[in-house]
Amino acid sequence: MEVEKKKLLIITYYWPPAGGPGVQRWLKFVKYLPDFNIEPIVYIPENPTYPIIDKALESEVSKDLIILKNKIIEPYQLAGFFSKNKTKKISSGIIPIKKKQTILEQVLLWIRGNVFIPDARFLWIKPSVKYLKKYIIENQIDTIVTSGPPHSLHLIGLKLKKELNIKWIADFRDPWTTIGYHKELKLSSYAEKIHKELESKVLNTADTIIVTSKTTKTEFEALTSKPIEVITNGYDNETSSDITEKQVLDSKFSLAHIGSFLSERNPKILWQSLSELVTEIPSFGANLEIKLIGAVSKEILTTISDYKLDDYVNNLGYVSHNEAVSHQKKSQVLLLIEIDSIDTKSIIPGKLFEYMVSQRPIIALGPKDSDFQEIIKSTNTGVFFEYHEKDALKQLITSHYNLFLDQNLKVFPVNLQQYSRKNLTEKLAKLVTPILWE
């Protein structure tokens, strides 16, 4: 006898044609949930303001998937009349360092933090609750998931939980009040208090909390007694299926950074090391290529220029996810850079997992005891450095370069399967339908 599939309503903001890391997590969960007797139903905005578009991702959405859409009013749409470029950068997380912020940027950041609470999608809460309440009742749905940020979506879940008493799983792709950029929003004491109160209500009302790192779990355990599960991001088996031993690599010694390169993620010890090696090793400059793929802040480019590395930069801008994966597989070295702050210890960049199955060595920089440091070490996929370890970093780059010259620069990963999207979806399924797994 075939088991009837359980319906799961997923409330998310990012969905194809949105690009960037925010869309990947639930796009992949939705892809594999039917394999575990769960029928996903996705609720998204009808007219969103996505900072990044990647239409190629639309091909990954099943034609059988039920997608619910409802109009959204976003303040970024109005702010764009004043400065479309600046609001787009702020909405995508590119926040200029304080001393270089214009008056307009300072005003927009203050409004973002003190008026748009918890974020710029707060006007979607009320109409979404009204729309979904009717749909949930008519279609006999008993479990919902909200994915944030934007954390406004958790407030949709909060209201639906209180009004319908349904099972609610709150998925935090990033932390709320402890995330690095929260301090950059120029919060008043009143706004900061409201953020913390809303965070507490969500954490203490949801039936289950999902987080992407151990550090976030520890932080949340101090705020709630509700069950918290760690389900990291991962890689798709299809993404890694065509990697072979005969993979064609870049002819140059390419160091690729893929994804947003924020102002505060400025690894000066990396630029200094590369600059010194150009001078010290005669052939190094002729072979060096610094590949920047994605949005890059002006501060990063200025620092690269200060170290006289402009001639070695290949700034490709944003590319489709498929093209980004291609660069991951053919680049000689992959760069993973996180802000040097205690606030970013919990951040595990989603691209890490696709980096790991690209079979290229990773050079990572971040704060001490970062969660992704442990993952890189346990999978033997690269080397992690703190921001003060310049000599060790330079030594590793030199070693990698010599192996590159010998055409023997390789990596030998282990224990990767635990991070496959299908295995991670199985963990999610156990939360959604625990009775099937008893």
N, C-alpha and C positions, 0 to 999 in steps of 0.2 A: 504493500500500500504506500503510495507516494505521499510524503509529508507536505502539507500545504505551506507555501512560502509565507514567512512573516513579513509584514509591511514595515518599512522603516522610512520615516520622513526625515530628510536631511536638509537643514536650513543653512545655506552657505552664500556668501557674497561672490566669491571668485569662482568662475566657471567659464569654459571656452565660449567666446574667443579670447578671454583674458589670458595673458601670458604671465611669466614669472613663476616663482616658487609657490605662491599661495594657492594656485589652482591644482597643483599636482596631487596633493594628499587625498582629497576626496574624489577627484577624477579617477584615481586608481582604486580606492576603496569601492566605489560604485561599480567599477569594472568587474571586480571579483566577488562582490557580495552574493550575486545569484548562485555562485558555486557552493554557497553554504546555506541554501534555502532561505535567503533573505531577498525580498523584492525592494530595491531602493526607489524612493520617490524624491526628487530633488526640487527644492524651492529656491529660486534665485530672483534677483531684480530684473525687471523687463528692460530698463533703460539705464544701466550702470555707467559710471565714469571710470573706466579701467585705465590706469596709467600706462599699461603695456598690453599690446594686442598680439596674439599668436593664433591666427586662423587655422593653422595646421592641426592644432589640438582638437578641433571640432570633429575630425575624423575618428577620434577615440571614443566618442559618445555613441552608445548603442541607439539604434533607431527605435528599439522597443522601450527605452527608458521614458518614464513619465516625468516630464519637467513642468513644474508650475512656475508661472511668472507673475509678478505684480509690480506696478510702477513705483519708482523711488524718486524722491526729491533730495538732491544732494547739494549742500552748500558749495561744494567745489565747482559745481556748474555755474553758480552765480559769481563766485570769486574769480572764475576764469575770465570774466569780462574785464577785470582789472589787470590781471597778469596771468595769462594761460600757462606760460612756461613755468613760472614760480609755483603756482598751485599744483601743477602736475608733478613737479619735483617733490614738493612737500608731501603730496598724497602717496608718492611711491617710496617715501622714506629718505630721500636725499635732502638732508638738512645741513645748510652751510654752517661752518664753525662760527661761534658767537661773534668774534671780532670782525668777521667779514660779512655779517648779515646786514642787508639794507634795512631801512626803516619799514618798507613794505613787508619784507620777510619777517621782521620782528612782530609786526601787527598781525600778519596771517598766522604765525605760530601762537601768539597769545589767544587769538580767536579760536584756533584749533583746540587748544588745551582748556580754555575757560568757558567757552560758549558751546562748542560741539562736545557735549559730554554724554557718553564716554568717547564718541568719535563722530566723524562727519556723516555717518549713516543713521543717526539717532531718529531722524524723521521717518524712517522706514518701520520703526517698531510698531506704532499704533495701527497703521493700515495692514501690516503683516499679521498681527494678532487677530484682527477682525476677519481677514481672508482665510487664514489657516484654521481658526476655530471652527468655522463652518465645514471646511474640507475634512478635518480630522473626524468630526462627528459623523458626517455623511459616509465616510469611507472606513470607519471603524479602525482607525489607527491608534495604537496604544503606546508607541515608542517614537520619540523624536531625538534628533541630534542637532546641536548647534555648533558651528565651527567659527572660532574667532582667533585673531582679530579679522575684521572689526568686531569689537566686543559688544556692540549694539545688538548683535544677533543673539548673544546670550540673554539679553533682556527680553527678547521675543520668547525665548524658551522659558524664562522666569515667569512671565505672565501666563503663558499657555499651561505651565505646570500648576500654577495657583488656580486657574479657572477650570481646568479639565482634569487635574490630578492624573496626568499621564506619566509614563516613565520618561525621564529626561536625562540624556547623556550630554555633558558639556565638554567639548573638545577644544583644548587650548593649544593651538599651533605655536604660540608664543605666550610668555607671561603677560600679565596686565599691568599692575602698578610698578613692577620691578624691572620692566624692560628698559634697556639703555636709553632710548630716545624719550622716555616719559619725562625725564628731568629737563629735556630741551624745550618743553612745551610752555614754559613760563607760567606754571600753575600757581594760582592764588591758594592760600591755605584753605579757603572754602572749596575750591574746585578739587584740590587734592583729597579733602575729606569725603566729598561726594564719590570720587573714583573708588576710594577704599571701601566705602559703604556698599556701593553697587557690587564690587568684587566679592565682598563678604556674603552678600545676599545670594549671589550666583553659586558660590562655592558651598554654601550651607543649605541650598534648596535643591540643587540637581541631585539625582539619584546616584550618579557616578560621574567622576571627573576623569578625563583622559588628558595626559600631558605628553610631551615629546622628549623629556629628559628627566634624569634622576634628581637633578638640582631643583627643578621646578616642582617636582613631587614633594621634596623635603620642605620647600617654601610653603606650599599649599597645606601640608600636613599641620603646620603651625596655625592655620586659619580655619580648618574644618576637620571634622571627624568622619566625613563622607569618604567612601572608598575611592582611591586614586590609582589609576592604572597608567603605566608608561607604555605607549605605543609610538615608537619613533617613526620618522619618515623612512623611505626605503628606495629600492630600485625595482624596476619592472623587468621581469625575465626577458621580455621581448627586446628591451633596450640593450641587453648584454648578449643576446643570442648570436650576433654575427661577429663577435670578437674572435679572432683566430691568431695563431702563432705568426702568420704571414702578414699581419696587419701593417699597412704602409704608414710609417711615421713621418713627421715633418723632417725635412732635410736639415733644418737649422736646429740649434739648441733652444727650443721654444719653451718658455715658461708662461702658462696660460692661466689667467684669472677669469672665471666665468661667473657672471652675476653682478649685482649692484656693488660698486666699489665706493662705499660711503666715505665722507670726509674723515671720520674718526678711525676708519680702518686704513691708516696710512703707515705701512711698515717701513719706516725710514732705514732700519737695519738691513732690509732687503735691498733697497735702492743703493745704500752705501756699499754693500758687499758687491753688488753687480758693477758699480762704478769702479771700485778698486780692482776687480778682476779684469775689467776691460784694459786697465793700465798695466797690470802685472803679467797677464798671459797674452802673448802676441796674437794668437788666433781667436781669442775669446770674442772680441768685438765683431769679427767677421762672421761668426756663427750665431751670435745672440739674437733672439727675437722675444720681445715681451708682448704677449698677446692679451689684449684687454677686450673682453666680450661682455657687453651689457652696459648699463648706465654707469658712467664714471664721473665722480665729482671733480670740480675744477681744482680743488686743493690737491688731489692725488696727482693730476697732470702737472700742476705747478711744481710739486716736489720732485717728480721724475725729471722735469726740466732742470731744476736746481742741481741735480746730480749728473747733468749732461748725458742723459740717456734717451733723449728725444729720437735720435736716429735709429734706435732699436725697437721703438714702439710700433705695434700694429694694432691700432684702435678700431675694432670692427663694429662697435656699437651693439645695439640689441639685434640678436638673430633668433630664428625660430628654435624651439626646443630640439627638434631633430638635428638642426645644424650645430647647435651647442654640443649635443651628444657626440657628433662627428668630430668636433674639435677636441673633446675630452679624450677620445680614443687615439688621436694621432699626435697630440702634443707630447713633447718629451717629458715635461714636468707639469703638474697641476698645483696651482696656488690656492690655499684656503686661508683666508685672513679674517680674523674676528677682532672686534674692538678690545683694546687692552683695559678692561674694567671688570671689577667683581660682578657688576650687573649683567655681564654677558657670559658668565660661566655656564649658564643653563642653555645657551643658544647652540643648537646643533644644525648648522646650515643644511637644508634639504639636498643641496647638490653633493654633499659629502658621499652619499650612498651611491650615486651614479659615478662619482669620481672613483670609488672603490672598485667597481666592476669594470672600469675602463682599462684596468691593468697598466696604469701609468703611475709612477711614484708621486706621492703627495708631499708637498712642503706646507706645513700648517703653522700659523702664528696665532697666539691668543693668550688670554690670562691664565695664570696658574690654576691647576686643577679643573680645567675646562672639561665638560662632559664629552666633547668630541675628541679630546686628547686620549681618553680611555678607549674609545672605539677604534681610532687609528692604530693604537698600539696593539690591541687585542686581535685585530684583523691583519696586522703586518702590512699595511697599505701605504705607510709613509712615516715621516718624522715630524714631531711637534716641537715648536720652540716658543719660549716666552720672549717678550720684546727686548729683554736685556742680553739675550744669548747671541750676540752678533758674531763672535768668533766661531762658535760652533756652527752657526748657519752658513757662514762663508766657507767653512771647511767642507760641509756637506755639498754645497753647490759645486765646489771644486771637484769633489769626488764624483758627483753626478756627471759633470762635464767630461771628465776623463773616461768614464764608462760610455758616454755618448760618442766620444771619438773612436772608441773601440767597438762601437755598434753593439754594446752589451748592457745598455741601461734598461733594467727590468725591475719588476716587483713581483713578489710571490705571495698573494693574499691567502688568508685562511678564514674559515668560519663566516663566510659571507651570506650563506643561505638564510640565516635567521632574519636578515634584513630584506628579503624579497617581499614585494608588495602582496603577493598571495599569502605568504605565511603571516604577515602582519594583519591582513584582512581576517584571517582565521582567529587571531586574538580578539579582534573587534567583534566578530560573530559570537564569540563566547560571552561577551558582555551583553549583546543584544538578545540572544536566546539561550540563556544558561541552562534551561531545562533539557535542551537537545544534547548537552555535553555532559550530563550527569551520568 
